[in-house]
Amino acid sequence: MIDLRPHSEGVLLPVKASPAARQNGIQGAHAGHLKVAVTAAPEKGKANKALAEVLAKQLGLRKSDVQLMQGETASQKQFLIRGLSVEELQAKLQPLLGENEPG
């Protein structure tokens, strides 16, 4: 299960980044984090930008609704997902993670 935390503007989503991967996409949950792979290299913010784009696309959000809050140079990051509650974000993540029931 992913450790989602409420924020005044939405939800904080912990992400485990896998830069320089073969393809972009969500790879599941790992130690409370959403594991996201991107093809971009981890240099000059390219991977962070790609992570935000993958999250926005996979969650059906605008790019402006996804913002990196922590972990600019670390593999473990915190993204702010604007305009959603914890429950709404969980509902969007379930089909991406193959989870049948909220948990």
N, CA, C and O atoms as a DFTB+ gen file, in Angstrom:
412 C
 N C O
     1  1       0.831      -1.178       0.000
     2  2       0.000       0.000       0.000
     3  2       0.881       1.249       0.000
     4  3       1.934       1.279       0.637
     5  1       0.447       2.252      -0.706
     6  2       1.223       3.474      -0.834
     7  2       0.846       4.433       0.296
     8  3      -0.330       4.603       0.618
     9  1       1.848       5.045       0.879
    10  2       1.674       5.916       2.037
    11  2       1.281       7.332       1.591
    12  3       2.119       8.234       1.560
    13  1      -0.001       7.516       1.245
    14  2      -0.500       8.811       0.802
    15  2      -0.757       9.694       2.012
    16  3      -1.249       9.225       3.038
    17  1      -0.419      10.980       1.890
    18  2      -0.626      11.911       2.989
    19  2      -1.397      13.133       2.510
    20  3      -1.079      13.701       1.466
    21  1      -2.420      13.541       3.279
    22  2      -3.171      14.734       2.892
    23  2      -2.296      15.985       2.958
    24  3      -1.381      16.064       3.779
    25  1      -2.576      16.952       2.102
    26  2      -1.869      18.228       2.021
    27  2      -2.930      19.296       1.797
    28  3      -4.007      18.993       1.284
    29  1      -2.649      20.520       2.166
    30  2      -3.652      21.587       2.038
    31  2      -4.106      21.794       0.595
    32  3      -5.212      22.280       0.358
    33  1      -3.250      21.424      -0.383
    34  2      -3.606      21.593      -1.798
    35  2      -3.981      20.282      -2.491
    36  3      -4.355      20.288      -3.664
    37  1      -3.885      19.170      -1.781
    38  2      -4.186      17.877      -2.403
    39  2      -3.628      16.731      -1.592
    40  3      -3.949      16.574      -0.414
    41  1      -2.771      15.912      -2.243
    42  2      -2.207      14.720      -1.591
    43  2      -0.719      14.641      -1.903
    44  3      -0.296      14.921      -3.024
    45  1       0.076      14.256      -0.896
    46  2       1.496      13.979      -1.120
    47  2       1.647      12.507      -1.483
    48  3       1.224      11.619      -0.742
    49  1       2.256      12.271      -2.634
    50  2       2.449      10.928      -3.161
    51  2       3.939      10.586      -3.131
    52  3       4.726      11.224      -3.830
    53  1       4.346       9.578      -2.327
    54  2       5.746       9.169      -2.332
    55  2       6.043       8.319      -3.567
    56  3       5.299       7.399      -3.904
    57  1       7.150       8.653      -4.229
    58  2       7.519       7.980      -5.480
    59  2       8.941       7.468      -5.383
    60  3       9.836       8.170      -4.913
    61  1       9.142       6.241      -5.832
    62  2      10.487       5.657      -5.995
    63  2      10.787       5.729      -7.479
    64  3      10.162       5.033      -8.279
    65  1      11.738       6.565      -7.847
    66  2      12.046       6.809      -9.258
    67  2      13.029       5.779      -9.804
    68  3      13.978       5.379      -9.130
    69  1      12.776       5.363     -11.043
    70  2      13.699       4.496     -11.780
    71  2      14.033       5.181     -13.101
    72  3      13.396       4.905     -14.117
    73  1      15.037       6.082     -13.098
    74  2      15.394       6.781     -14.332
    75  2      16.163       5.881     -15.291
    76  3      16.647       4.814     -14.914
    77  1      16.264       6.332     -16.535
    78  2      17.005       5.621     -17.589
    79  2      16.478       4.196     -17.793
    80  3      17.250       3.274     -18.055
    81  1      15.160       4.027     -17.671
    82  2      14.534       2.713     -17.865
    83  2      14.258       2.493     -19.354
    84  3      14.452       3.398     -20.166
    85  1      13.812       1.311     -19.700
    86  2      13.500       1.001     -21.100
    87  2      12.243       1.707     -21.582
    88  3      12.141       2.099     -22.745
    89  1      11.271       1.867     -20.655
    90  2      10.037       2.553     -21.036
    91  2       9.445       3.261     -19.832
    92  3       9.727       2.918     -18.684
    93  1       8.607       4.271     -20.122
    94  2       7.931       5.015     -19.068
    95  2       6.758       4.215     -18.540
    96  3       6.097       3.505     -19.298
    97  1       6.493       4.324     -17.239
    98  2       5.299       3.685     -16.700
    99  2       5.372       3.445     -15.212
   100  3       6.433       3.515     -14.590
   101  1       4.202       3.159     -14.660
   102  2       4.103       2.814     -13.246
   103  2       4.368       1.323     -13.105
   104  3       3.764       0.507     -13.801
   105  1       5.279       0.972     -12.196
   106  2       5.711      -0.415     -12.048
   107  2       5.177      -1.091     -10.802
   108  3       5.496      -2.251     -10.540
   109  1       4.357      -0.371     -10.020
   110  2       3.780      -0.984      -8.833
   111  2       4.128      -0.216      -7.581
   112  3       4.570       0.931      -7.639
   113  1       3.924      -0.860      -6.449
   114  2       4.211      -0.253      -5.154
   115  2       5.419      -0.946      -4.548
   116  3       5.612      -2.149      -4.726
   117  1       6.240      -0.168      -3.820
   118  2       7.429      -0.728      -3.180
   119  2       7.699       0.061      -1.902
   120  3       7.972       1.259      -1.957
   121  1       7.623      -0.600      -0.767
   122  2       7.932       0.003       0.537
   123  2       7.193       1.320       0.759
   124  3       7.785       2.303       1.205
   125  1       5.905       1.334       0.448
   126  2       5.098       2.522       0.677
   127  2       5.188       3.582      -0.392
   128  3       4.536       4.621      -0.294
   129  1       5.996       3.330      -1.422
   130  2       6.176       4.282      -2.511
   131  2       5.576       3.733      -3.808
   132  3       5.499       2.520      -4.000
   133  1       5.156       4.631      -4.687
   134  2       4.738       4.257      -6.031
   135  2       5.999       4.191      -6.881
   136  3       6.719       5.184      -6.989
   137  1       6.276       3.047      -7.480
   138  2       7.482       2.893      -8.288
   139  2       7.168       3.312      -9.718
   140  3       6.279       2.754     -10.361
   141  1       7.919       4.315     -10.210
   142  2       7.678       4.874     -11.536
   143  2       8.976       4.853     -12.328
   144  3      10.004       5.341     -11.858
   145  1       8.929       4.287     -13.534
   146  2      10.088       4.228     -14.417
   147  2       9.947       5.282     -15.512
   148  3       8.858       5.508     -16.040
   149  1      11.065       5.920     -15.842
   150  2      11.100       6.880     -16.947
   151  2      12.348       6.625     -17.782
   152  3      13.375       6.178     -17.270
   153  1      12.242       6.914     -19.065
   154  2      13.378       6.703     -19.963
   155  2      14.416       7.819     -19.847
   156  3      15.566       7.639     -20.248
   157  1      14.018       8.963     -19.302
   158  2      14.924      10.109     -19.190
   159  2      16.068       9.815     -18.219
   160  3      15.908       9.094     -17.234
   161  1      17.222      10.398     -18.531
   162  2      18.389      10.249     -17.664
   163  2      18.260      11.190     -16.465
   164  3      17.630      12.243     -16.560
   165  1      18.866      10.801     -15.327
   166  2      18.781      11.642     -14.133
   167  2      19.767      12.805     -14.174
   168  3      20.688      12.867     -13.359
   169  1      19.583      13.715     -15.109
   170  2      20.482      14.861     -15.225
   171  2      19.684      16.123     -15.540
   172  3      18.762      16.111     -16.355
   173  1      20.059      17.197     -14.883
   174  2      19.454      18.521     -15.113
   175  2      17.935      18.512     -15.014
   176  3      17.258      19.243     -15.736
   177  1      17.397      17.683     -14.118
   178  2      15.964      17.674     -13.887
   179  2      15.133      16.967     -14.943
   180  3      13.904      16.984     -14.875
   181  1      15.790      16.338     -15.929
   182  2      15.046      15.665     -17.007
   183  2      14.171      14.531     -16.475
   184  3      13.012      14.403     -16.867
   185  1      14.723      13.713     -15.588
   186  2      13.953      12.587     -15.055
   187  2      12.805      13.082     -14.184
   188  3      11.715      12.512     -14.221
   189  1      13.032      14.136     -13.401
   190  2      11.956      14.676     -12.557
   191  2      10.802      15.184     -13.409
   192  3       9.638      14.947     -13.085
   193  1      11.114      15.877     -14.486
   194  2      10.082      16.384     -15.387
   195  2       9.321      15.212     -16.019
   196  3       8.095      15.236     -16.122
   197  1      10.064      14.197     -16.434
   198  2       9.436      13.015     -17.045
   199  2       8.558      12.286     -16.032
   200  3       7.480      11.807     -16.384
   201  1       9.006      12.195     -14.774
   202  2       8.197      11.551     -13.730
   203  2       6.865      12.276     -13.566
   204  3       5.812      11.642     -13.494
   205  1       6.915      13.601     -13.507
   206  2       5.685      14.384     -13.350
   207  2       4.755      14.157     -14.539
   208  3       3.541      14.050     -14.366
   209  1       5.315      14.083     -15.742
   210  2       4.502      13.863     -16.946
   211  2       3.864      12.473     -16.934
   212  3       2.692      12.332     -17.283
   213  1       4.616      11.454     -16.541
   214  2       4.082      10.091     -16.476
   215  2       2.960      10.024     -15.439
   216  3       1.907       9.440     -15.694
   217  1       3.191      10.625     -14.273
   218  2       2.163      10.616     -13.236
   219  2       0.892      11.311     -13.720
   220  3      -0.209      10.790     -13.540
   221  1       1.043      12.484     -14.334
   222  2      -0.125      13.219     -14.827
   223  2      -0.891      12.396     -15.851
   224  3      -2.118      12.308     -15.794
   225  1      -0.164      11.795     -16.788
   226  2      -0.815      11.017     -17.842
   227  2      -1.523       9.788     -17.267
   228  3      -2.679       9.525     -17.597
   229  1      -0.838       9.048     -16.418
   230  2      -1.394       7.812     -15.867
   231  2      -2.587       8.074     -14.943
   232  3      -3.497       7.251     -14.845
   233  1      -2.573       9.230     -14.265
   234  2      -3.643       9.552     -13.324
   235  2      -4.747      10.389     -13.960
   236  3      -5.740      10.714     -13.308
   237  1      -4.572      10.740     -15.241
   238  2      -5.591      11.520     -15.932
   239  2      -5.671      12.956     -15.428
   240  3      -6.760      13.520     -15.320
   241  1      -4.515      13.548     -15.119
   242  2      -4.457      14.909     -14.590
   243  2      -3.698      15.830     -15.538
   244  3      -3.015      15.378     -16.457
   245  1      -3.834      17.129     -15.295
   246  2      -3.025      18.101     -16.043
   247  2      -1.616      18.084     -15.466
   248  3      -1.424      17.774     -14.290
   249  1      -0.633      18.417     -16.296
   250  2       0.753      18.464     -15.819
   251  2       0.906      19.438     -14.660
   252  3       1.710      19.213     -13.755
   253  1       0.135      20.522     -14.687
   254  2       0.223      21.537     -13.630
   255  2      -0.306      21.032     -12.293
   256  3      -0.063      21.664     -11.265
   257  1      -1.028      19.903     -12.278
   258  2      -1.558      19.329     -11.045
   259  2      -0.566      18.409     -10.343
   260  3      -0.862      17.878      -9.272
   261  1       0.615      18.216     -10.942
   262  2       1.628      17.324     -10.377
   263  2       2.910      18.129     -10.178
   264  3       3.486      18.639     -11.139
   265  1       3.357      18.242      -8.918
   266  2       4.535      19.058      -8.611
   267  2       5.481      18.304      -7.693
   268  3       5.052      17.719      -6.698
   269  1       6.772      18.316      -8.023
   270  2       7.793      17.717      -7.159
   271  2       7.971      18.590      -5.919
   272  3       8.236      19.788      -6.030
   273  1       7.827      17.991      -4.746
   274  2       7.955      18.739      -3.492
   275  2       9.274      18.443      -2.773
   276  3       9.861      19.336      -2.162
   277  1       9.740      17.190      -2.846
   278  2      10.957      16.776      -2.154
   279  2      11.694      15.742      -2.984
   280  3      11.094      15.007      -3.768
   281  1      13.023      15.697      -2.796
   282  2      13.813      14.624      -3.390
   283  2      14.311      14.906      -4.792
   284  3      14.403      13.998      -5.618
   285  1      14.639      16.179      -5.070
   286  2      15.056      16.547      -6.422
   287  2      16.203      15.686      -6.947
   288  3      16.223      15.333      -8.126
   289  1      17.159      15.347      -6.079
   290  2      18.305      14.551      -6.530
   291  2      18.312      13.138      -5.945
   292  3      19.272      12.394      -6.144
   293  1      17.258      12.763      -5.228
   294  2      17.184      11.429      -4.611
   295  2      16.270      10.530      -5.426
   296  3      15.472      11.011      -6.230
   297  1      16.387       9.229      -5.218
   298  2      15.495       8.307      -5.933
   299  2      14.120       8.270      -5.277
   300  3      13.128       7.952      -5.934
   301  1      14.053       8.594      -3.977
   302  2      12.767       8.650      -3.289
   303  2      12.302      10.093      -3.240
   304  3      12.991      10.968      -2.715
   305  1      11.122      10.327      -3.797
   306  2      10.611      11.677      -3.984
   307  2       9.214      11.819      -3.405
   308  3       8.544      10.827      -3.117
   309  1       8.782      13.060      -3.237
   310  2       7.408      13.366      -2.832
   311  2       6.820      14.271      -3.907
   312  3       7.369      15.334      -4.197
   313  1       5.721      13.857      -4.488
   314  2       5.012      14.694      -5.449
   315  2       3.702      15.158      -4.834
   316  3       3.011      14.393      -4.162
   317  1       3.371      16.422      -5.072
   318  2       2.069      16.947      -4.679
   319  2       1.108      16.725      -5.838
   320  3       1.355      17.174      -6.957
   321  1       0.014      16.032      -5.561
   322  2      -1.046      15.823      -6.541
   323  2      -2.173      16.775      -6.139
   324  3      -2.867      16.549      -5.148
   325  1      -2.345      17.834      -6.917
   326  2      -3.308      18.882      -6.569
   327  2      -4.741      18.487      -6.906
   328  3      -5.005      17.792      -7.888
   329  1      -5.661      18.956      -6.054
   330  2      -7.081      18.866      -6.357
   331  2      -7.738      17.520      -6.108
   332  3      -8.897      17.323      -6.472
   333  1      -7.021      16.597      -5.496
   334  2      -7.603      15.286      -5.187
   335  2      -7.514      15.039      -3.685
   336  3      -6.622      15.554      -3.012
   337  1      -8.448      14.247      -3.172
   338  2      -8.357      13.779      -1.788
   339  2      -7.548      12.477      -1.786
   340  3      -7.275      11.901      -2.839
   341  1      -7.176      12.029      -0.601
   342  2      -6.465      10.751      -0.480
   343  2      -7.306       9.630      -1.095
   344  3      -6.786       8.782      -1.820
   345  1      -8.607       9.634      -0.802
   346  2      -9.503       8.591      -1.317
   347  2      -9.592       8.623      -2.843
   348  3      -9.596       7.577      -3.492
   349  1      -9.663       9.834      -3.413
   350  2      -9.743       9.959      -4.875
   351  2      -8.461       9.466      -5.543
   352  3      -8.507       8.798      -6.576
   353  1      -7.323       9.797      -4.948
   354  2      -6.049       9.341      -5.510
   355  2      -5.919       7.828      -5.379
   356  3      -5.436       7.168      -6.300
   357  1      -6.345       7.270      -4.245
   358  2      -6.311       5.812      -4.080
   359  2      -7.150       5.143      -5.173
   360  3      -6.745       4.128      -5.741
   361  1      -8.314       5.717      -5.459
   362  2      -9.191       5.142      -6.482
   363  2      -8.534       5.188      -7.858
   364  3      -8.721       4.270      -8.657
   365  1      -7.772       6.233      -8.146
   366  2      -7.080       6.333      -9.431
   367  2      -5.890       5.370      -9.510
   368  3      -5.560       4.872     -10.587
   369  1      -5.254       5.113      -8.371
   370  2      -4.077       4.242      -8.340
   371  2      -4.435       2.756      -8.401
   372  3      -3.670       1.957      -8.943
   373  1      -5.586       2.383      -7.853
   374  2      -5.953       0.958      -7.775
   375  2      -5.847       0.226      -9.108
   376  3      -5.200      -0.819      -9.169
   377  1      -6.466       0.740     -10.191
   378  2      -6.353      -0.009     -11.453
   379  2      -4.925      -0.045     -11.999
   380  3      -4.556      -0.987     -12.701
   381  1      -4.119       0.975     -11.681
   382  2      -2.741       1.007     -12.161
   383  2      -1.868       0.007     -11.420
   384  3      -0.857      -0.462     -11.944
   385  1      -2.271      -0.315     -10.189
   386  2      -1.493      -1.245      -9.364
   387  2      -2.072      -2.653      -9.361
   388  3      -1.482      -3.575      -8.798
   389  1      -3.236      -2.813      -9.997
   390  2      -3.875      -4.120     -10.024
   391  2      -4.500      -4.494      -8.710
   392  3      -4.655      -5.677      -8.406
   393  1      -4.872      -3.477      -7.903
   394  2      -5.506      -3.757      -6.613
   395  2      -7.019      -3.779      -6.809
   396  3      -7.586      -2.890      -7.444
   397  1      -7.653      -4.784      -6.266
   398  2      -9.098      -4.936      -6.420
   399  2      -9.889      -4.181      -5.375
   400  3     -10.986      -3.692      -5.649
   401  1      -9.335      -4.084      -4.176
   402  2     -10.089      -3.472      -3.090
   403  2      -9.284      -2.341      -2.473
   404  3      -8.056      -2.409      -2.440
   405  1      -9.950      -1.301      -1.982
   406  2      -9.218      -0.226      -1.305
   407  2      -8.542      -0.783      -0.074
   408  3      -9.066      -1.671       0.598
   409  1      -7.351      -0.237       0.214
   410  2      -6.760      -0.894       1.313
   411  2      -5.926      -0.120       2.172
   412  3      -5.386      -0.645       3.146
